[in-house]
Amino acid sequence: MKAAILRAPSSKVGIEDRKRPTPGPAEVLIRVRACGVCHGDLLLQQGGFPFARFPVVPGHEVAGEIAEVGEGVQWLKPGMRVGVSALYSACGQCKRCLGGNEVLCAQGWEFTGVTKDGGYQEFMLASGSYVAPLPDTLDFAEAAPLMCAGLTVYSGLRHVGFVPGHKVAVVGLGGLGHLAVLYVKAMGGRVAMLSTTPEKEAEARELGAELFINTKAVNLADALRAWDGGADIILATASSFDSMTAAFPGLATDGTMVVLGAGPGL
């Protein structure tokens, strides 16, 4: 099978032939149908993850089908459509894992495409306990980015206590921002888009934003407070410290800012 491999930090990705792996106990073998490209993959190549294990196959936004299952795997069957996220596995025994916060595990976590081979290959191994079933109606190419960018946005909304009717101001219409607008609308919320690029207004409104605010043209706090008293949630998806600072006073009483894109100065 073909695999794209990084052999060391700051090296080029090379395409190599590898033997198709065989799943061990509690593992599954996935035929990769799509794998997203994330900024994290670029950071991996640039040496941004000191805990990375080279050589490694990048890619942590994976969608595909179960090809084989290892011993002890019960509910997963060959042919099932599944996704794999950045969290390859965790210890499953610490306080964080037992509380449903495996991503905070400090004992035995593994990261897909960083410490374990990821999805830039025809077949990949995964932990049977850490794959997610995909509905038949969702295309593989559309499902793959949801395994990282999609989960990032959804997790932010879930942890902050989003409920239908909340007004959510999204900072930045990039990859995360697009999904944020779609998620909030689908979940029954209202959306304001904050962007430095006025040319994106039509796109933001087409996605579902009811309000577009050009961050270079107005006072952000005043503009948000004029939006029925302010935003219940500010979802900062762009790594702009200035935009976050300017928008923060535009929160409604007891509102919350969620920072998903941390840039210089934070």
C-alpha positions as CSV (number, residue, x, y, z in Angstrom):
1,M,0.0,0.0,0.0
2,K,1.0,3.6,-0.5
3,A,1.8,5.9,2.5
4,A,2.9,9.5,2.8
5,I,5.6,9.7,5.5
6,L,7.5,12.3,7.4
7,R,10.9,10.9,8.4
8,A,12.0,13.8,10.5
9,P,11.0,17.4,11.5
10,S,11.6,19.9,8.6
11,S,11.7,17.1,6.1
12,K,9.6,16.7,2.9
13,V,6.7,14.2,2.8
14,G,7.7,11.1,0.9
15,I,5.5,8.5,-0.7
16,E,6.6,5.0,0.2
17,D,5.3,1.4,-0.3
18,R,4.4,-0.3,3.0
19,K,3.0,-3.7,3.9
20,R,-0.7,-3.5,4.8
21,P,-0.9,-3.7,8.6
22,T,-2.8,-6.3,10.5
23,P,-5.0,-5.2,13.5
24,G,-4.0,-6.5,16.9
25,P,-6.2,-7.0,20.0
26,A,-8.8,-4.2,20.4
27,E,-7.6,-2.6,17.1
28,V,-9.3,-2.1,13.7
29,L,-7.9,-1.7,10.2
30,I,-9.5,1.2,8.3
31,R,-9.5,1.6,4.5
32,V,-9.0,5.3,4.3
33,R,-11.4,7.0,1.9
34,A,-10.6,10.6,2.8
35,C,-8.3,12.5,5.1
36,G,-8.4,16.3,5.7
37,V,-5.4,18.6,5.7
38,C,-5.1,20.5,9.0
39,H,-2.7,23.3,10.1
40,G,-1.6,20.8,12.7
41,D,-0.1,18.7,9.9
42,L,2.1,21.7,8.9
43,L,3.1,22.2,12.5
44,L,4.2,18.6,12.6
45,Q,6.3,19.0,9.6
46,Q,7.8,22.2,11.0
47,G,8.8,20.4,14.2
48,G,6.1,22.1,16.3
49,F,5.2,19.0,18.3
50,P,8.2,17.9,20.5
51,F,6.4,14.7,21.5
52,A,6.0,13.5,17.9
53,R,7.5,10.2,17.0
54,F,9.2,10.1,13.6
55,P,9.0,8.6,11.1
56,V,5.2,9.1,11.1
57,V,2.3,9.1,8.7
58,P,0.5,12.5,9.2
59,G,-3.3,13.0,9.0
60,H,-5.8,13.2,11.8
61,E,-9.0,14.0,10.0
62,V,-9.8,10.5,8.8
63,A,-12.9,8.9,7.3
64,G,-13.1,5.4,5.9
65,E,-14.5,1.9,6.2
66,I,-13.6,-0.9,8.6
67,A,-11.5,-3.5,6.6
68,E,-10.6,-5.9,9.4
69,V,-11.2,-6.1,13.2
70,G,-8.8,-7.4,15.8
71,E,-9.5,-9.8,18.7
72,G,-11.9,-8.5,21.3
73,V,-13.5,-5.9,19.0
74,Q,-17.3,-6.4,19.5
75,W,-19.5,-3.7,17.9
76,L,-17.4,-2.7,14.9
77,K,-17.8,-4.9,11.8
78,P,-16.1,-4.9,8.4
79,G,-17.7,-2.5,6.0
80,M,-18.9,0.0,8.7
81,R,-18.2,3.6,7.9
82,V,-16.1,5.3,10.6
83,G,-14.1,8.4,11.4
84,V,-10.9,8.8,13.4
85,S,-10.1,12.1,15.3
86,A,-6.8,13.6,16.6
87,L,-7.2,11.7,19.8
88,Y,-6.0,8.2,18.9
89,S,-6.4,6.8,22.4
90,A,-6.0,7.5,26.1
91,C,-5.3,5.5,29.2
92,G,-9.0,5.1,30.1
93,Q,-8.3,4.8,33.8
94,C,-7.3,8.2,35.1
95,K,-9.7,10.8,36.6
96,R,-9.9,12.7,33.4
97,C,-10.7,9.7,31.3
98,L,-13.3,8.4,33.7
99,G,-14.9,11.8,33.7
100,G,-15.3,11.8,29.9
101,N,-12.4,14.2,29.3
102,E,-10.0,11.7,27.6
103,V,-8.4,14.6,25.6
104,L,-7.0,15.9,29.0
105,C,-5.5,12.5,29.9
106,A,-1.9,13.0,31.1
107,Q,-1.1,9.3,31.6
108,G,-1.3,7.5,28.3
109,W,-2.7,9.5,25.4
110,E,-1.7,9.0,21.8
111,F,-2.3,11.5,18.9
112,T,-3.3,10.3,15.4
113,G,-0.7,11.3,12.8
114,V,1.7,12.6,15.5
115,T,2.6,9.7,17.8
116,K,0.7,7.1,15.8
117,D,0.5,6.7,12.0
118,G,-2.5,8.7,10.6
119,G,-4.6,8.8,7.6
120,Y,-2.2,9.8,4.7
121,Q,-2.1,6.1,3.7
122,E,-4.4,3.6,2.1
123,F,-5.0,1.6,5.2
124,M,-4.4,2.6,8.9
125,L,-4.7,1.0,12.3
126,A,-6.9,2.6,14.9
127,S,-8.1,1.8,18.4
128,G,-11.5,0.2,18.3
129,S,-12.6,2.3,21.3
130,Y,-11.8,5.6,19.6
131,V,-13.5,5.5,16.2
132,A,-16.9,7.1,15.5
133,P,-19.6,5.7,13.3
134,L,-20.5,7.8,10.3
135,P,-24.0,8.0,8.8
136,D,-24.5,6.6,5.3
137,T,-25.8,10.0,4.1
138,L,-22.5,11.8,4.9
139,D,-19.9,11.8,2.2
140,F,-16.4,10.7,3.3
141,A,-14.8,13.9,2.0
142,E,-17.3,16.0,3.9
143,A,-17.0,13.8,7.1
144,A,-13.2,13.9,7.3
145,P,-12.7,17.6,8.4
146,L,-15.4,17.1,11.1
147,M,-13.0,14.8,12.9
148,C,-10.8,17.8,13.9
149,A,-12.2,21.2,12.9
150,G,-15.8,20.1,13.4
151,L,-15.1,18.5,16.8
152,T,-13.1,21.6,17.9
153,V,-16.1,23.9,17.2
154,Y,-18.7,21.6,18.7
155,S,-16.6,20.9,21.8
156,G,-16.3,24.7,22.4
157,L,-20.1,25.2,22.1
158,R,-20.9,22.1,24.3
159,H,-18.4,23.1,27.1
160,V,-19.8,26.6,27.3
161,G,-23.4,25.4,27.6
162,F,-24.8,26.5,24.3
163,V,-28.6,26.1,24.1
164,P,-31.0,26.9,21.2
165,G,-31.7,30.6,21.1
166,H,-28.2,31.7,22.2
167,K,-26.7,34.6,20.2
168,V,-23.2,33.5,19.1
169,A,-20.7,36.0,17.6
170,V,-18.1,34.1,15.5
171,V,-14.7,35.8,15.1
172,G,-13.2,34.9,11.7
173,L,-14.7,33.2,8.7
174,G,-11.9,30.6,8.1
175,G,-12.2,26.8,8.4
176,L,-13.4,26.8,11.9
177,G,-15.6,29.9,11.4
178,H,-17.5,28.3,8.5
179,L,-18.3,25.3,10.6
180,A,-19.2,27.5,13.6
181,V,-21.9,29.4,11.6
182,L,-23.3,26.1,10.2
183,Y,-23.3,24.4,13.6
184,V,-25.0,27.3,15.5
185,K,-27.7,27.6,12.9
186,A,-28.3,23.9,12.8
187,M,-28.5,23.8,16.6
188,G,-31.1,26.6,16.8
189,G,-28.9,29.6,17.6
190,R,-28.4,33.0,16.1
191,V,-25.1,34.0,14.5
192,A,-23.2,37.3,14.1
193,M,-20.0,37.1,12.0
194,L,-17.1,39.3,12.9
195,S,-14.5,39.7,10.1
196,T,-11.8,42.0,8.9
197,T,-12.7,41.2,5.3
198,P,-15.9,43.0,4.2
199,E,-16.0,40.9,1.0
200,K,-17.0,37.9,3.1
201,E,-20.3,39.3,4.1
202,A,-22.3,37.6,1.3
203,E,-20.8,34.3,2.1
204,A,-21.4,34.7,5.8
205,R,-25.0,35.5,5.3
206,E,-25.4,32.6,2.9
207,L,-24.1,30.3,5.6
208,G,-26.7,31.6,8.0
209,A,-25.3,34.7,9.8
210,E,-28.0,37.3,10.5
211,L,-25.5,40.0,11.3
212,F,-22.1,40.8,9.7
213,I,-19.7,43.2,11.5
214,N,-16.7,44.6,9.7
215,T,-14.2,44.7,12.6
216,K,-12.1,47.5,10.9
217,A,-15.1,49.8,10.4
218,V,-17.0,49.9,13.7
219,N,-16.6,49.6,17.5
220,L,-17.1,45.9,18.0
221,A,-18.4,46.1,21.5
222,D,-21.0,48.8,20.6
223,A,-22.1,46.8,17.5
224,L,-22.5,43.6,19.6
225,R,-24.4,45.3,22.4
226,A,-26.7,46.7,19.8
227,W,-27.5,43.1,18.8
228,D,-30.3,42.6,21.3
229,G,-28.1,43.3,24.3
230,G,-24.9,41.5,23.2
231,A,-23.6,38.0,22.4
232,D,-24.3,35.2,24.8
233,I,-21.2,33.5,23.4
234,I,-18.2,34.8,21.5
235,L,-16.5,32.0,19.6
236,A,-13.1,33.2,18.6
237,T,-11.9,31.0,15.7
238,A,-9.3,33.4,14.4
239,S,-6.0,33.9,16.2
240,S,-6.5,37.7,16.4
241,F,-5.8,39.1,19.8
242,D,-6.9,42.6,18.8
243,S,-10.3,41.3,17.6
244,M,-10.9,39.2,20.7
245,T,-10.0,42.2,23.0
246,A,-12.3,44.6,21.1
247,A,-15.2,42.1,21.0
248,F,-15.1,41.0,24.7
249,P,-17.1,44.0,26.1
250,G,-19.8,43.1,23.6
251,L,-20.8,40.0,25.6
252,A,-24.2,40.0,27.2
253,T,-24.6,39.7,31.0
254,D,-23.1,36.3,32.0
255,G,-21.8,35.7,28.5
256,T,-18.7,33.7,27.7
257,M,-15.8,34.0,25.2
258,V,-14.4,30.7,23.9
259,V,-10.9,31.0,22.4
260,L,-10.4,28.3,19.7
261,G,-7.6,30.1,17.8
262,A,-4.8,31.2,20.1
263,G,-2.3,33.5,18.4
264,P,0.6,35.8,19.4
265,G,-0.1,37.8,22.5
266,L,-2.3,35.1,24.2
